[in-house]
Amino acid sequence: MRVEELTARILKNNPKMDNYQLAIAVSKRMDELLNGATSRLKIDPKSMKAADLALMEIAEGLIVVTGFVDIQK
């Protein structure tokens, strides 16, 4: 699945998340993967980029994104 489709799917399923929060979540998971964390997908992690793998894990719901505060104006 293309990056744009994965991003759209994640944002549709998480209406309180915006593009910037998703970018932060992908970056943090990517760092974990590059530092030796095991992928939760049944895919060889060497066959794709860490950023794509992180995005796929979040899209599949294998990684739960928490910790963002909803600020009401």
mmCIF file as Biopython writes it, N, C-alpha, C and O atoms, coordinates in Angstrom:
data_model
#
loop_
_atom_site.group_PDB
_atom_site.id
_atom_site.type_symbol
_atom_site.label_atom_id
_atom_site.label_alt_id
_atom_site.label_comp_id
_atom_site.label_asym_id
_atom_site.label_entity_id
_atom_site.label_seq_id
_atom_site.pdbx_PDB_ins_code
_atom_site.Cartn_x
_atom_site.Cartn_y
_atom_site.Cartn_z
_atom_site.occupancy
_atom_site.B_iso_or_equiv
_atom_site.auth_seq_id
_atom_site.auth_asym_id
_atom_site.pdbx_PDB_model_num
ATOM 1   N N  . MET A ? 1  ? 0.842   -1.175  0.000  1.0 0.0 1  A 1 
ATOM 2   C CA . MET A ? 1  ? 0.000   0.000   0.000  1.0 0.0 1  A 1 
ATOM 3   C C  . MET A ? 1  ? 0.891   1.244   0.000  1.0 0.0 1  A 1 
ATOM 4   O O  . MET A ? 1  ? 1.950   1.266   0.628  1.0 0.0 1  A 1 
ATOM 5   N N  . ARG A ? 2  ? 0.451   2.255   -0.700 1.0 0.0 2  A 1 
ATOM 6   C CA . ARG A ? 2  ? 1.239   3.481   -0.831 1.0 0.0 2  A 1 
ATOM 7   C C  . ARG A ? 2  ? 1.228   4.293   0.466  1.0 0.0 2  A 1 
ATOM 8   O O  . ARG A ? 2  ? 0.309   4.181   1.277  1.0 0.0 2  A 1 
ATOM 9   N N  . VAL A ? 3  ? 2.252   5.100   0.641  1.0 0.0 3  A 1 
ATOM 10  C CA . VAL A ? 3  ? 2.398   5.924   1.838  1.0 0.0 3  A 1 
ATOM 11  C C  . VAL A ? 3  ? 1.198   6.852   2.002  1.0 0.0 3  A 1 
ATOM 12  O O  . VAL A ? 3  ? 0.704   7.036   3.115  1.0 0.0 3  A 1 
ATOM 13  N N  . GLU A ? 4  ? 0.732   7.432   0.911  1.0 0.0 4  A 1 
ATOM 14  C CA . GLU A ? 4  ? -0.398  8.356   0.981  1.0 0.0 4  A 1 
ATOM 15  C C  . GLU A ? 4  ? -1.660  7.645   1.452  1.0 0.0 4  A 1 
ATOM 16  O O  . GLU A ? 4  ? -2.439  8.207   2.223  1.0 0.0 4  A 1 
ATOM 17  N N  . GLU A ? 5  ? -1.865  6.424   0.998  1.0 0.0 5  A 1 
ATOM 18  C CA . GLU A ? 5  ? -3.036  5.655   1.406  1.0 0.0 5  A 1 
ATOM 19  C C  . GLU A ? 5  ? -2.962  5.278   2.878  1.0 0.0 5  A 1 
ATOM 20  O O  . GLU A ? 5  ? -3.961  5.345   3.595  1.0 0.0 5  A 1 
ATOM 21  N N  . LEU A ? 6  ? -1.775  4.879   3.326  1.0 0.0 6  A 1 
ATOM 22  C CA . LEU A ? 6  ? -1.600  4.538   4.740  1.0 0.0 6  A 1 
ATOM 23  C C  . LEU A ? 6  ? -1.839  5.758   5.626  1.0 0.0 6  A 1 
ATOM 24  O O  . LEU A ? 6  ? -2.513  5.668   6.653  1.0 0.0 6  A 1 
ATOM 25  N N  . THR A ? 7  ? -1.286  6.888   5.223  1.0 0.0 7  A 1 
ATOM 26  C CA . THR A ? 7  ? -1.453  8.119   5.996  1.0 0.0 7  A 1 
ATOM 27  C C  . THR A ? 7  ? -2.925  8.503   6.079  1.0 0.0 7  A 1 
ATOM 28  O O  . THR A ? 7  ? -3.416  8.848   7.154  1.0 0.0 7  A 1 
ATOM 29  N N  . ALA A ? 8  ? -3.625  8.447   4.964  1.0 0.0 8  A 1 
ATOM 30  C CA . ALA A ? 8  ? -5.047  8.786   4.945  1.0 0.0 8  A 1 
ATOM 31  C C  . ALA A ? 8  ? -5.850  7.837   5.828  1.0 0.0 8  A 1 
ATOM 32  O O  . ALA A ? 8  ? -6.766  8.263   6.532  1.0 0.0 8  A 1 
ATOM 33  N N  . ARG A ? 9  ? -5.508  6.557   5.790  1.0 0.0 9  A 1 
ATOM 34  C CA . ARG A ? 9  ? -6.214  5.563   6.610  1.0 0.0 9  A 1 
ATOM 35  C C  . ARG A ? 9  ? -6.002  5.819   8.095  1.0 0.0 9  A 1 
ATOM 36  O O  . ARG A ? 9  ? -6.945  5.733   8.882  1.0 0.0 9  A 1 
ATOM 37  N N  . ILE A ? 10 ? -4.775  6.132   8.480  1.0 0.0 10 A 1 
ATOM 38  C CA . ILE A ? 10 ? -4.480  6.406   9.881  1.0 0.0 10 A 1 
ATOM 39  C C  . ILE A ? 10 ? -5.238  7.639   10.352 1.0 0.0 10 A 1 
ATOM 40  O O  . ILE A ? 10 ? -5.856  7.622   11.417 1.0 0.0 10 A 1 
ATOM 41  N N  . LEU A ? 11 ? -5.193  8.703   9.567  1.0 0.0 11 A 1 
ATOM 42  C CA . LEU A ? 11 ? -5.851  9.944   9.963  1.0 0.0 11 A 1 
ATOM 43  C C  . LEU A ? 11 ? -7.372  9.797   9.981  1.0 0.0 11 A 1 
ATOM 44  O O  . LEU A ? 11 ? -8.045  10.442  10.786 1.0 0.0 11 A 1 
ATOM 45  N N  . LYS A ? 12 ? -7.912  8.967   9.114  1.0 0.0 12 A 1 
ATOM 46  C CA . LYS A ? 12 ? -9.359  8.723   9.111  1.0 0.0 12 A 1 
ATOM 47  C C  . LYS A ? 12 ? -9.779  7.947   10.353 1.0 0.0 12 A 1 
ATOM 48  O O  . LYS A ? 12 ? -10.822 8.231   10.941 1.0 0.0 12 A 1 
ATOM 49  N N  . ASN A ? 13 ? -8.971  6.971   10.754 1.0 0.0 13 A 1 
ATOM 50  C CA . ASN A ? 13 ? -9.290  6.146   11.924 1.0 0.0 13 A 1 
ATOM 51  C C  . ASN A ? 13 ? -8.977  6.837   13.242 1.0 0.0 13 A 1 
ATOM 52  O O  . ASN A ? 13 ? -9.438  6.394   14.293 1.0 0.0 13 A 1 
ATOM 53  N N  . ASN A ? 14 ? -8.201  7.913   13.204 1.0 0.0 14 A 1 
ATOM 54  C CA . ASN A ? 14 ? -7.827  8.666   14.403 1.0 0.0 14 A 1 
ATOM 55  C C  . ASN A ? 14 ? -8.136  10.143  14.184 1.0 0.0 14 A 1 
ATOM 56  O O  . ASN A ? 14 ? -7.224  10.922  13.907 1.0 0.0 14 A 1 
ATOM 57  N N  . PRO A ? 15 ? -9.403  10.546  14.303 1.0 0.0 15 A 1 
ATOM 58  C CA . PRO A ? 15 ? -9.779  11.917  13.957 1.0 0.0 15 A 1 
ATOM 59  C C  . PRO A ? 15 ? -9.129  12.999  14.820 1.0 0.0 15 A 1 
ATOM 60  O O  . PRO A ? 15 ? -9.070  14.156  14.405 1.0 0.0 15 A 1 
ATOM 61  N N  . LYS A ? 16 ? -8.643  12.647  16.005 1.0 0.0 16 A 1 
ATOM 62  C CA . LYS A ? 16 ? -7.999  13.650  16.860 1.0 0.0 16 A 1 
ATOM 63  C C  . LYS A ? 16 ? -6.521  13.830  16.534 1.0 0.0 16 A 1 
ATOM 64  O O  . LYS A ? 16 ? -5.874  14.729  17.070 1.0 0.0 16 A 1 
ATOM 65  N N  . MET A ? 17 ? -5.984  12.982  15.660 1.0 0.0 17 A 1 
ATOM 66  C CA . MET A ? 17 ? -4.574  13.068  15.282 1.0 0.0 17 A 1 
ATOM 67  C C  . MET A ? 17 ? -4.432  13.911  14.019 1.0 0.0 17 A 1 
ATOM 68  O O  . MET A ? 17 ? -5.244  13.808  13.099 1.0 0.0 17 A 1 
ATOM 69  N N  . ASP A ? 18 ? -3.390  14.749  13.983 1.0 0.0 18 A 1 
ATOM 70  C CA . ASP A ? 18 ? -3.130  15.512  12.761 1.0 0.0 18 A 1 
ATOM 71  C C  . ASP A ? 18 ? -1.831  15.033  12.123 1.0 0.0 18 A 1 
ATOM 72  O O  . ASP A ? 18 ? -1.162  14.142  12.646 1.0 0.0 18 A 1 
ATOM 73  N N  . ASN A ? 19 ? -1.486  15.627  11.000 1.0 0.0 19 A 1 
ATOM 74  C CA . ASN A ? 19 ? -0.292  15.205  10.252 1.0 0.0 19 A 1 
ATOM 75  C C  . ASN A ? 19 ? 0.982   15.316  11.076 1.0 0.0 19 A 1 
ATOM 76  O O  . ASN A ? 19 ? 1.859   14.457  10.986 1.0 0.0 19 A 1 
ATOM 77  N N  . TYR A ? 20 ? 1.089   16.361  11.873 1.0 0.0 20 A 1 
ATOM 78  C CA . TYR A ? 20 ? 2.302   16.586  12.654 1.0 0.0 20 A 1 
ATOM 79  C C  . TYR A ? 20 ? 2.448   15.537  13.754 1.0 0.0 20 A 1 
ATOM 80  O O  . TYR A ? 20 ? 3.548   15.045  14.005 1.0 0.0 20 A 1 
ATOM 81  N N  . GLN A ? 21 ? 1.349   15.200  14.405 1.0 0.0 21 A 1 
ATOM 82  C CA . GLN A ? 21 ? 1.397   14.171  15.439 1.0 0.0 21 A 1 
ATOM 83  C C  . GLN A ? 21 ? 1.751   12.816  14.837 1.0 0.0 21 A 1 
ATOM 84  O O  . GLN A ? 21 ? 2.499   12.038  15.428 1.0 0.0 21 A 1 
ATOM 85  N N  . LEU A ? 22 ? 1.210   12.549  13.667 1.0 0.0 22 A 1 
ATOM 86  C CA . LEU A ? 22 ? 1.542   11.295  12.987 1.0 0.0 22 A 1 
ATOM 87  C C  . LEU A ? 22 ? 3.021   11.257  12.621 1.0 0.0 22 A 1 
ATOM 88  O O  . LEU A ? 22 ? 3.670   10.222  12.771 1.0 0.0 22 A 1 
ATOM 89  N N  . ALA A ? 23 ? 3.549   12.360  12.151 1.0 0.0 23 A 1 
ATOM 90  C CA . ALA A ? 23 ? 4.970   12.420  11.796 1.0 0.0 23 A 1 
ATOM 91  C C  . ALA A ? 23 ? 5.848   12.160  13.023 1.0 0.0 23 A 1 
ATOM 92  O O  . ALA A ? 23 ? 6.864   11.471  12.927 1.0 0.0 23 A 1 
ATOM 93  N N  . ILE A ? 24 ? 5.461   12.704  14.159 1.0 0.0 24 A 1 
ATOM 94  C CA . ILE A ? 24 ? 6.218   12.479  15.394 1.0 0.0 24 A 1 
ATOM 95  C C  . ILE A ? 24 ? 6.146   11.010  15.797 1.0 0.0 24 A 1 
ATOM 96  O O  . ILE A ? 24 ? 7.156   10.419  16.181 1.0 0.0 24 A 1 
ATOM 97  N N  . ALA A ? 25 ? 4.948   10.415  15.711 1.0 0.0 25 A 1 
ATOM 98  C CA . ALA A ? 25 ? 4.777   9.011   16.083 1.0 0.0 25 A 1 
ATOM 99  C C  . ALA A ? 25 ? 5.591   8.091   15.170 1.0 0.0 25 A 1 
ATOM 100 O O  . ALA A ? 25 ? 6.231   7.150   15.639 1.0 0.0 25 A 1 
ATOM 101 N N  . VAL A ? 26 ? 5.560   8.367   13.877 1.0 0.0 26 A 1 
ATOM 102 C CA . VAL A ? 26 ? 6.339   7.560   12.926 1.0 0.0 26 A 1 
ATOM 103 C C  . VAL A ? 26 ? 7.829   7.703   13.216 1.0 0.0 26 A 1 
ATOM 104 O O  . VAL A ? 26 ? 8.572   6.722   13.183 1.0 0.0 26 A 1 
ATOM 105 N N  . SER A ? 27 ? 8.258   8.921   13.497 1.0 0.0 27 A 1 
ATOM 106 C CA . SER A ? 27 ? 9.673   9.172   13.784 1.0 0.0 27 A 1 
ATOM 107 C C  . SER A ? 27 ? 10.127  8.413   15.029 1.0 0.0 27 A 1 
ATOM 108 O O  . SER A ? 27 ? 11.200  7.811   15.030 1.0 0.0 27 A 1 
ATOM 109 N N  . LYS A ? 28 ? 9.323   8.439   16.080 1.0 0.0 28 A 1 
ATOM 110 C CA . LYS A ? 28 ? 9.695   7.737   17.315 1.0 0.0 28 A 1 
ATOM 111 C C  . LYS A ? 28 ? 9.764   6.230   17.099 1.0 0.0 28 A 1 
ATOM 112 O O  . LYS A ? 28 ? 10.685  5.569   17.577 1.0 0.0 28 A 1 
ATOM 113 N N  . ARG A ? 29 ? 8.776   5.687   16.371 1.0 0.0 29 A 1 
ATOM 114 C CA . ARG A ? 29 ? 8.788   4.252   16.118 1.0 0.0 29 A 1 
ATOM 115 C C  . ARG A ? 29 ? 9.933   3.869   15.188 1.0 0.0 29 A 1 
ATOM 116 O O  . ARG A ? 29 ? 10.533  2.806   15.342 1.0 0.0 29 A 1 
ATOM 117 N N  . MET A ? 30 ? 10.233  4.726   14.231 1.0 0.0 30 A 1 
ATOM 118 C CA . MET A ? 30 ? 11.348  4.490   13.325 1.0 0.0 30 A 1 
ATOM 119 C C  . MET A ? 30 ? 12.664  4.434   14.111 1.0 0.0 30 A 1 
ATOM 120 O O  . MET A ? 30 ? 13.501  3.568   13.858 1.0 0.0 30 A 1 
ATOM 121 N N  . ASP A ? 31 ? 12.843  5.346   15.052 1.0 0.0 31 A 1 
ATOM 122 C CA . ASP A ? 31 ? 14.040  5.324   15.891 1.0 0.0 31 A 1 
ATOM 123 C C  . ASP A ? 31 ? 14.140  4.021   16.679 1.0 0.0 31 A 1 
ATOM 124 O O  . ASP A ? 31 ? 15.219  3.440   16.800 1.0 0.0 31 A 1 
ATOM 125 N N  . GLU A ? 32 ? 12.998  3.566   17.218 1.0 0.0 32 A 1 
ATOM 126 C CA . GLU A ? 32 ? 13.001  2.300   17.954 1.0 0.0 32 A 1 
ATOM 127 C C  . GLU A ? 32 ? 13.430  1.147   17.051 1.0 0.0 32 A 1 
ATOM 128 O O  . GLU A ? 32 ? 14.239  0.306   17.445 1.0 0.0 32 A 1 
ATOM 129 N N  . LEU A ? 33 ? 12.885  1.115   15.847 1.0 0.0 33 A 1 
ATOM 130 C CA . LEU A ? 33 ? 13.227  0.038   14.908 1.0 0.0 33 A 1 
ATOM 131 C C  . LEU A ? 33 ? 14.700  0.078   14.525 1.0 0.0 33 A 1 
ATOM 132 O O  . LEU A ? 33 ? 15.354  -0.961  14.440 1.0 0.0 33 A 1 
ATOM 133 N N  . LEU A ? 34 ? 15.220  1.279   14.295 1.0 0.0 34 A 1 
ATOM 134 C CA . LEU A ? 34 ? 16.631  1.403   13.918 1.0 0.0 34 A 1 
ATOM 135 C C  . LEU A ? 34 ? 17.567  1.062   15.069 1.0 0.0 34 A 1 
ATOM 136 O O  . LEU A ? 34 ? 18.729  0.722   14.848 1.0 0.0 34 A 1 
ATOM 137 N N  . ASN A ? 35 ? 17.059  1.153   16.310 1.0 0.0 35 A 1 
ATOM 138 C CA . ASN A ? 35 ? 17.868  0.837   17.475 1.0 0.0 35 A 1 
ATOM 139 C C  . ASN A ? 35 ? 17.647  -0.584  17.980 1.0 0.0 35 A 1 
ATOM 140 O O  . ASN A ? 35 ? 18.007  -0.908  19.112 1.0 0.0 35 A 1 
ATOM 141 N N  . GLY A ? 36 ? 17.052  -1.436  17.134 1.0 0.0 36 A 1 
ATOM 142 C CA . GLY A ? 36 ? 16.976  -2.849  17.459 1.0 0.0 36 A 1 
ATOM 143 C C  . GLY A ? 36 ? 15.628  -3.397  17.874 1.0 0.0 36 A 1 
ATOM 144 O O  . GLY A ? 36 ? 15.533  -4.591  18.157 1.0 0.0 36 A 1 
ATOM 145 N N  . ALA A ? 37 ? 14.575  -2.584  17.925 1.0 0.0 37 A 1 
ATOM 146 C CA . ALA A ? 37 ? 13.256  -3.092  18.284 1.0 0.0 37 A 1 
ATOM 147 C C  . ALA A ? 37 ? 12.771  -4.065  17.207 1.0 0.0 37 A 1 
ATOM 148 O O  . ALA A ? 37 ? 13.089  -3.907  16.028 1.0 0.0 37 A 1 
ATOM 149 N N  . THR A ? 38 ? 12.016  -5.050  17.614 1.0 0.0 38 A 1 
ATOM 150 C CA . THR A ? 38 ? 11.488  -6.049  16.695 1.0 0.0 38 A 1 
ATOM 151 C C  . THR A ? 38 ? 10.199  -5.527  16.056 1.0 0.0 38 A 1 
ATOM 152 O O  . THR A ? 38 ? 9.333   -4.977  16.737 1.0 0.0 38 A 1 
ATOM 153 N N  . SER A ? 39 ? 10.091  -5.707  14.763 1.0 0.0 39 A 1 
ATOM 154 C CA . SER A ? 39 ? 8.879   -5.298  14.052 1.0 0.0 39 A 1 
ATOM 155 C C  . SER A ? 39 ? 7.723   -6.186  14.460 1.0 0.0 39 A 1 
ATOM 156 O O  . SER A ? 39 ? 7.895   -7.386  14.677 1.0 0.0 39 A 1 
ATOM 157 N N  . ARG A ? 40 ? 6.551   -5.598  14.564 1.0 0.0 40 A 1 
ATOM 158 C CA . ARG A ? 40 ? 5.356   -6.355  14.924 1.0 0.0 40 A 1 
ATOM 159 C C  . ARG A ? 40 ? 4.635   -6.910  13.700 1.0 0.0 40 A 1 
ATOM 160 O O  . ARG A ? 40 ? 3.633   -7.614  13.825 1.0 0.0 40 A 1 
ATOM 161 N N  . LEU A ? 41 ? 5.148   -6.590  12.528 1.0 0.0 41 A 1 
ATOM 162 C CA . LEU A ? 41 ? 4.603   -7.138  11.285 1.0 0.0 41 A 1 
ATOM 163 C C  . LEU A ? 41 ? 5.389   -8.374  10.894 1.0 0.0 41 A 1 
ATOM 164 O O  . LEU A ? 41 ? 6.548   -8.532  11.276 1.0 0.0 41 A 1 
ATOM 165 N N  . LYS A ? 42 ? 4.766   -9.227  10.149 1.0 0.0 42 A 1 
ATOM 166 C CA . LYS A ? 42 ? 5.442   -10.444 9.688  1.0 0.0 42 A 1 
ATOM 167 C C  . LYS A ? 42 ? 6.147   -10.167 8.366  1.0 0.0 42 A 1 
ATOM 168 O O  . LYS A ? 42 ? 5.929   -10.853 7.367  1.0 0.0 42 A 1 
ATOM 169 N N  . ILE A ? 43 ? 7.000   -9.141  8.385  1.0 0.0 43 A 1 
ATOM 170 C CA . ILE A ? 43 ? 7.739   -8.712  7.201  1.0 0.0 43 A 1 
ATOM 171 C C  . ILE A ? 43 ? 9.208   -8.640  7.585  1.0 0.0 43 A 1 
ATOM 172 O O  . ILE A ? 43 ? 9.541   -8.240  8.701  1.0 0.0 43 A 1 
ATOM 173 N N  . ASP A ? 44 ? 10.072  -9.019  6.683  1.0 0.0 44 A 1 
ATOM 174 C CA . ASP A ? 44 ? 11.502  -8.888  6.933  1.0 0.0 44 A 1 
ATOM 175 C C  . ASP A ? 44 ? 11.837  -7.403  7.016  1.0 0.0 44 A 1 
ATOM 176 O O  . ASP A ? 44 ? 11.681  -6.690  6.024  1.0 0.0 44 A 1 
ATOM 177 N N  . PRO A ? 45 ? 12.292  -6.916  8.165  1.0 0.0 45 A 1 
ATOM 178 C CA . PRO A ? 45 ? 12.558  -5.482  8.323  1.0 0.0 45 A 1 
ATOM 179 C C  . PRO A ? 45 ? 13.666  -4.965  7.419  1.0 0.0 45 A 1 
ATOM 180 O O  . PRO A ? 45 ? 13.766  -3.758  7.197  1.0 0.0 45 A 1 
ATOM 181 N N  . LYS A ? 46 ? 14.488  -5.845  6.900  1.0 0.0 46 A 1 
ATOM 182 C CA . LYS A ? 46 ? 15.561  -5.415  6.007  1.0 0.0 46 A 1 
ATOM 183 C C  . LYS A ? 46 ? 15.067  -5.195  4.586  1.0 0.0 46 A 1 
ATOM 184 O O  . LYS A ? 46 ? 15.792  -4.666  3.742  1.0 0.0 46 A 1 
ATOM 185 N N  . SER A ? 47 ? 13.812  -5.609  4.321  1.0 0.0 47 A 1 
ATOM 186 C CA . SER A ? 47 ? 13.286  -5.486  2.968  1.0 0.0 47 A 1 
ATOM 187 C C  . SER A ? 47 ? 12.633  -4.132  2.694  1.0 0.0 47 A 1 
ATOM 188 O O  . SER A ? 47 ? 12.248  -3.850  1.559  1.0 0.0 47 A 1 
ATOM 189 N N  . MET A ? 48 ? 12.505  -3.291  3.730  1.0 0.0 48 A 1 
ATOM 190 C CA . MET A ? 48 ? 11.887  -1.984  3.525  1.0 0.0 48 A 1 
ATOM 191 C C  . MET A ? 48 ? 12.474  -0.956  4.483  1.0 0.0 48 A 1 
ATOM 192 O O  . MET A ? 48 ? 13.150  -1.300  5.453  1.0 0.0 48 A 1 
ATOM 193 N N  . LYS A ? 49 ? 12.207  0.293   4.196  1.0 0.0 49 A 1 
ATOM 194 C CA . LYS A ? 49 ? 12.713  1.382   5.022  1.0 0.0 49 A 1 
ATOM 195 C C  . LYS A ? 49 ? 12.009  1.393   6.375  1.0 0.0 49 A 1 
ATOM 196 O O  . LYS A ? 49 ? 10.845  1.008   6.488  1.0 0.0 49 A 1 
ATOM 197 N N  . ALA A ? 50 ? 12.734  1.838   7.394  1.0 0.0 50 A 1 
ATOM 198 C CA . ALA A ? 50 ? 12.187  1.873   8.754  1.0 0.0 50 A 1 
ATOM 199 C C  . ALA A ? 50 ? 10.969  2.790   8.846  1.0 0.0 50 A 1 
ATOM 200 O O  . ALA A ? 50 ? 10.028  2.488   9.581  1.0 0.0 50 A 1 
ATOM 201 N N  . ALA A ? 51 ? 10.972  3.899   8.116  1.0 0.0 51 A 1 
ATOM 202 C CA . ALA A ? 51 ? 9.832   4.826   8.159  1.0 0.0 51 A 1 
ATOM 203 C C  . ALA A ? 51 ? 8.585   4.175   7.587  1.0 0.0 51 A 1 
ATOM 204 O O  . ALA A ? 51 ? 7.499   4.343   8.140  1.0 0.0 51 A 1 
ATOM 205 N N  . ASP A ? 52 ? 8.716   3.439   6.496  1.0 0.0 52 A 1 
ATOM 206 C CA . ASP A ? 52 ? 7.576   2.748   5.894  1.0 0.0 52 A 1 
ATOM 207 C C  . ASP A ? 52 ? 7.053   1.652   6.820  1.0 0.0 52 A 1 
ATOM 208 O O  . ASP A ? 52 ? 5.844   1.459   6.952  1.0 0.0 52 A 1 
ATOM 209 N N  . LEU A ? 53 ? 7.968   0.948   7.450  1.0 0.0 53 A 1 
ATOM 210 C CA . LEU A ? 53 ? 7.591   -0.112  8.375  1.0 0.0 53 A 1 
ATOM 211 C C  . LEU A ? 53 ? 6.842   0.475   9.572  1.0 0.0 53 A 1 
ATOM 212 O O  . LEU A ? 53 ? 5.826   -0.074  9.999  1.0 0.0 53 A 1 
ATOM 213 N N  . ALA A ? 54 ? 7.335   1.574   10.107 1.0 0.0 54 A 1 
ATOM 214 C CA . ALA A ? 54 ? 6.676   2.233   11.238 1.0 0.0 54 A 1 
ATOM 215 C C  . ALA A ? 54 ? 5.278   2.703   10.850 1.0 0.0 54 A 1 
ATOM 216 O O  . ALA A ? 54 ? 4.333   2.533   11.620 1.0 0.0 54 A 1 
ATOM 217 N N  . LEU A ? 55 ? 5.139   3.280   9.687  1.0 0.0 55 A 1 
ATOM 218 C CA . LEU A ? 55 ? 3.838   3.753   9.216  1.0 0.0 55 A 1 
ATOM 219 C C  . LEU A ? 55 ? 2.873   2.580   9.042  1.0 0.0 55 A 1 
ATOM 220 O O  . LEU A ? 55 ? 1.695   2.694   9.382  1.0 0.0 55 A 1 
ATOM 221 N N  . MET A ? 56 ? 3.355   1.466   8.522  1.0 0.0 56 A 1 
ATOM 222 C CA . MET A ? 56 ? 2.505   0.291   8.349  1.0 0.0 56 A 1 
ATOM 223 C C  . MET A ? 56 ? 2.061   -0.277  9.693  1.0 0.0 56 A 1 
ATOM 224 O O  . MET A ? 56 ? 0.915   -0.704  9.836  1.0 0.0 56 A 1 
ATOM 225 N N  . GLU A ? 57 ? 2.948   -0.287  10.666 1.0 0.0 57 A 1 
ATOM 226 C CA . GLU A ? 57 ? 2.586   -0.788  11.995 1.0 0.0 57 A 1 
ATOM 227 C C  . GLU A ? 57 ? 1.492   0.078   12.625 1.0 0.0 57 A 1 
ATOM 228 O O  . GLU A ? 57 ? 0.557   -0.445  13.231 1.0 0.0 57 A 1 
ATOM 229 N N  . ILE A ? 58 ? 1.609   1.381   12.484 1.0 0.0 58 A 1 
ATOM 230 C CA . ILE A ? 58 ? 0.600   2.286   13.034 1.0 0.0 58 A 1 
ATOM 231 C C  . ILE A ? 58 ? -0.720  2.111   12.288 1.0 0.0 58 A 1 
ATOM 232 O O  . ILE A ? 58 ? -1.780  2.096   12.914 1.0 0.0 58 A 1 
ATOM 233 N N  . ALA A ? 59 ? -0.676  1.980   10.970 1.0 0.0 59 A 1 
ATOM 234 C CA . ALA A ? 59 ? -1.891  1.804   10.163 1.0 0.0 59 A 1 
ATOM 235 C C  . ALA A ? 59 ? -2.617  0.510   10.514 1.0 0.0 59 A 1 
ATOM 236 O O  . ALA A ? 59 ? -3.847  0.471   10.505 1.0 0.0 59 A 1 
ATOM 237 N N  . GLU A ? 60 ? -1.876  -0.543  10.821 1.0 0.0 60 A 1 
ATOM 238 C CA . GLU A ? 60 ? -2.474  -1.826  11.173 1.0 0.0 60 A 1 
ATOM 239 C C  . GLU A ? 60 ? -2.968  -1.862  12.610 1.0 0.0 60 A 1 
ATOM 240 O O  . GLU A ? 60 ? -3.610  -2.831  13.015 1.0 0.0 60 A 1 
ATOM 241 N N  . GLY A ? 61 ? -2.681  -0.822  13.390 1.0 0.0 61 A 1 
ATOM 242 C CA . GLY A ? 61 ? -3.120  -0.773  14.780 1.0 0.0 61 A 1 
ATOM 243 C C  . GLY A ? 61 ? -2.216  -1.548  15.721 1.0 0.0 61 A 1 
ATOM 244 O O  . GLY A ? 61 ? -2.583  -1.802  16.869 1.0 0.0 61 A 1 
ATOM 245 N N  . LEU A ? 62 ? -1.044  -1.922  15.249 1.0 0.0 62 A 1 
ATOM 246 C CA . LEU A ? 62 ? -0.104  -2.670  16.083 1.0 0.0 62 A 1 
ATOM 247 C C  . LEU A ? 62 ? 0.652   -1.752  17.033 1.0 0.0 62 A 1 
ATOM 248 O O  . LEU A ? 62 ? 1.162   -2.201  18.060 1.0 0.0 62 A 1 
ATOM 249 N N  . ILE A ? 63 ? 0.723   -0.487  16.699 1.0 0.0 63 A 1 
ATOM 250 C CA . ILE A ? 63 ? 1.345   0.521   17.544 1.0 0.0 63 A 1 
ATOM 251 C C  . ILE A ? 63 ? 0.264   1.534   17.894 1.0 0.0 63 A 1 
ATOM 252 O O  . ILE A ? 63 ? -0.352  2.124   17.007 1.0 0.0 63 A 1 
ATOM 253 N N  . VAL A ? 64 ? 0.037   1.733   19.175 1.0 0.0 64 A 1 
ATOM 254 C CA . VAL A ? 64 ? -0.973  2.686   19.630 1.0 0.0 64 A 1 
ATOM 255 C C  . VAL A ? 64 ? -0.290  4.007   19.931 1.0 0.0 64 A 1 
ATOM 256 O O  . VAL A ? 64 ? 0.685   4.052   20.681 1.0 0.0 64 A 1 
ATOM 257 N N  . VAL A ? 65 ? -0.798  5.072   19.352 1.0 0.0 65 A 1 
ATOM 258 C CA . VAL A ? 65 ? -0.227  6.404   19.536 1.0 0.0 65 A 1 
ATOM 259 C C  . VAL A ? 65 ? -0.977  7.090   20.670 1.0 0.0 65 A 1 
ATOM 260 O O  . VAL A ? 65 ? -2.186  7.306   20.585 1.0 0.0 65 A 1 
ATOM 261 N N  . THR A ? 66 ? -0.249  7.431   21.734 1.0 0.0 66 A 1 
ATOM 262 C CA . THR A ? 66 ? -0.842  8.117   22.881 1.0 0.0 66 A 1 
ATOM 263 C C  . THR A ? 66 ? 0.060   9.268   23.304 1.0 0.0 66 A 1 
ATOM 264 O O  . THR A ? 66 ? 1.179   9.416   22.812 1.0 0.0 66 A 1 
ATOM 265 N N  . GLY A ? 67 ? -0.440  10.066  24.211 1.0 0.0 67 A 1 
ATOM 266 C CA . GLY A ? 67 ? 0.388   11.106  24.805 1.0 0.0 67 A 1 
ATOM 267 C C  . GLY A ? 67 ? 0.178   12.493  24.252 1.0 0.0 67 A 1 
ATOM 268 O O  . GLY A ? 67 ? 0.830   13.432  24.709 1.0 0.0 67 A 1 
ATOM 269 N N  . PHE A ? 68 ? -0.713  12.664  23.281 1.0 0.0 68 A 1 
ATOM 270 C CA . PHE A ? 68 ? -0.975  13.987  22.755 1.0 0.0 68 A 1 
ATOM 271 C C  . PHE A ? 68 ? -2.155  14.594  23.494 1.0 0.0 68 A 1 
ATOM 272 O O  . PHE A ? 68 ? -3.146  13.916  23.764 1.0 0.0 68 A 1 
ATOM 273 N N  . VAL A ? 69 ? -2.046  15.853  23.812 1.0 0.0 69 A 1 
ATOM 274 C CA . VAL A ? 69 ? -3.095  16.568  24.538 1.0 0.0 69 A 1 
ATOM 275 C C  . VAL A ? 69 ? -3.953  17.323  23.544 1.0 0.0 69 A 1 
ATOM 276 O O  . VAL A ? 69 ? -3.440  18.018  22.666 1.0 0.0 69 A 1 
ATOM 277 N N  . ASP A ? 70 ? -5.273  17.182  23.687 1.0 0.0 70 A 1 
ATOM 278 C CA . ASP A ? 70 ? -6.212  17.892  22.821 1.0 0.0 70 A 1 
ATOM 279 C C  . ASP A ? 70 ? -6.464  19.270  23.434 1.0 0.0 70 A 1 
ATOM 280 O O  . ASP A ? 70 ? -7.104  19.376  24.480 1.0 0.0 70 A 1 
ATOM 281 N N  . ILE A ? 71 ? -5.972  20.307  22.795 1.0 0.0 71 A 1 
ATOM 282 C CA . ILE A ? 71 ? -6.108  21.667  23.302 1.0 0.0 71 A 1 
ATOM 283 C C  . ILE A ? 71 ? -7.319  22.315  22.658 1.0 0.0 71 A 1 
ATOM 284 O O  . ILE A ? 71 ? -7.387  22.440  21.435 1.0 0.0 71 A 1 
ATOM 285 N N  . GLN A ? 72 ? -8.265  22.724  23.471 1.0 0.0 72 A 1 
ATOM 286 C CA . GLN A ? 72 ? -9.458  23.427  22.991 1.0 0.0 72 A 1 
ATOM 287 C C  . GLN A ? 72 ? -9.223  24.915  23.065 1.0 0.0 72 A 1 
ATOM 288 O O  . GLN A ? 72 ? -8.716  25.419  24.067 1.0 0.0 72 A 1 
ATOM 289 N N  . LYS A ? 73 ? -9.586  25.624  22.014 1.0 0.0 73 A 1 
ATOM 290 C CA . LYS A ? 73 ? -9.419  27.088  22.010 1.0 0.0 73 A 1 
ATOM 291 C C  . LYS A ? 73 ? -10.718 27.762  22.364 1.0 0.0 73 A 1 
ATOM 292 O O  . LYS A ? 73 ? -10.784 28.990  22.414 1.0 0.0 73 A 1 
#
